[in-house]
Amino acid sequence: MMSGYLTGKSANIGGERRRYTVIEKPDGWCVSLNGMTTGAFPNRAAAATVARSLQHQADNLNHVYERKSH
């Protein structure tokens, strides 16, 4: 799966938060981040569940990073 840290830095660096989105592809529904996508899921609900989980994990990691950097 894609991590919330593509470069090892916080997703908030540069002022923009990374957002996981669900997109439809010819072979099914995928989770997308910065133009990268996961493999296809059988339905939109499954992809949305994974996107929410990844976003939650990334947001939690961002909070840890922000606390350490202050």
C-alpha positions, 0 to 999 in steps of 0.5 A: 500500500501507499504510505502517507510519506512518499519522501519520508517527510510529513505530508504537511510540509509545503503547506498542502496536505496529501489527500487519498482519493478514490478514482474509477479505472477501467479495471475497477476502483483505485485509491490515488495519491499524487497520481499514484494508484493502488491496484483495483478494488472490486467496488467503490466501497472497498476502495473508500474504506482503504482510502479512509484508513490510509488517510487516518494513518497519514493524519496521525503520523503528521500529528506526531511529526508536528509535535516533534518539530515544535 
